Amino acid sequence: MAKWERPWIGRTGLRLAVTFIAVAFVAIGTVLGIAAATIASDVHELVGAQGTDLTRALALASAAAYGHGGWADARLTPVFDLVEQEGSASQVRDSAGRVVRTSPGFAKFPAGPVRHQPVIVAGKTVGSVTVKFDDRGLGAAIEHYETLRWHVRIAAAIAALLVTLVISVLVSRRLTVPAGRLIRAARAMAAGDSSARAGKVRGVEELRELSTTFDEMADALTDEARVRRDMVADIAHELRAPIAVLQAGHEAMLDGLVEFTPENLASMNDEVLRLAQMAGDLQVLASAEPAALPFRLRQHDLAAIAADAADSLAGSFAAADVHLVRQLSPVQVMCDPRRMHEVAVNLLGNAVKFTRPGGSVVIETAPADGGPGQLAMLRVRDTGIGIPPDELPHVSERYFRGHRASAVPGSGIGLAIVDQVVRAQHGDLDIASQPGQGTQVTITLPLAADS
């Protein structure tokens, strides 16, 4: 398996990280803006309320100082000291608007909020107070609060961006590293490295599943390439023998070493027929797709097709000393008779090749499951060498040829053709086998409509 270096996050990961940071920055800016607008409004309302409360308190204190002696006897010094402690300046006037008392520097006091409040004694307005506010006292506290608040906002924004950067890098790496491994494995396979695999990746579930699926696909392609090479080697081996016989016989006749007799020609003709049979098998396999094979479906007796196939191979069974048993019940199906004859011949041919002398092969036709259902069956079972369990699921795949079958002549593509032909006629192929006990192949086809 190919090993890959551990990359950082790559260009895609960097783009993702920048995108996350940009989104975080916009979100932080929006939150801070909304907070600044709402909190500033609340703070100004609070400042205004406190200024109004201070002015009212000054008016009440002035009314208490007014007492019964009027402004002439009023002791306003404590009141003005309280105002100065709050960083403000004040002025008291009588009901006629004359100045009674003024804080030092009232006239030159910095411009700022100004509050007015009447002084009421016994329900009668006896004067008024005016309070000016500047950046000292409450104003200074508000300004300090505003400055501190912006410092906190900036620090919070920087911390949020740093956290976002760390998280975005981790998330981007979790997404891009598995994807990068898949891309490199795919490129390596495209360049001819059949051992390239993505391997086990850590990431989101979809990427883990994609990686597993990719490796399974790569394994399947590797296995298919292997069995294809084996199949080509088997076919080359099978072709070499008849070609060698033809070449040797032809050269012997040309050199006069062998007489030009019907017997010698017949022997060479047998080899030509063997080559033609293999070429025909390969041609059928190349076009063996349900949409590509030409079929003429019509009602026909499946038992008659099976009987013709058995008759055509009677000599092979006799020569192999294998007993052929026929259990043929008439059953009408919709099929292409010529194609189904090829299927039956193929199944019987496989059975006799893999059955030892003295064994038996049974060919059977009947309604499926032994009753008047909607399907009919063609079954061939033998007492041959059987198929290993690990090879059984693959025997009908293209180019597959089992290890035990390599000692038996043949191209190894017969069951692949059978599977395609049966499926093209809306049927199913089922194979059951036990090593050393034999194999059973069952084909089911739809019954004819009037059966």
Secondary structure, DSSP 8 states (H G I E B T S, - for coil): ---------HHHHHHHHHHHHHHHHHHHHHHHHHHHHHHHHHHHHHHHHHHHHHHHHHHHHHHHHHTTT-GGG---HHHHHHHHHTTEEEEEEETTS-EEEE-TTSTT--S--EEEEEEEETTEEEEEEEEEE-SSTHHHHHHHHHHHHHHHHHHHHHHHHHHHHHHHHHHHHHHHHHHHHHHHHHHHHHTT-TT----S--S-HHHHHHHHHHHHHHHHHHHHHHHHHHHHHHHHHHHHHHHHHHHHHHHHHHTTSS---HHHHHHHHHHHHHHHHHHHHHHHHHT-STTTS----EEEEHHHHHHHHHHHTHHHHHHHT-EEEEEE---EEEE-HHHHHHHHHHHHHHHHHTS-TT-EEEEEEEEGGGSS-SEEEEEEEE-S----TTTGGGTTSTT---TGGGGS-S-S-HHHHHHHHHHHTT-EEEEEEETTTEEEEEEEEEB-TT-
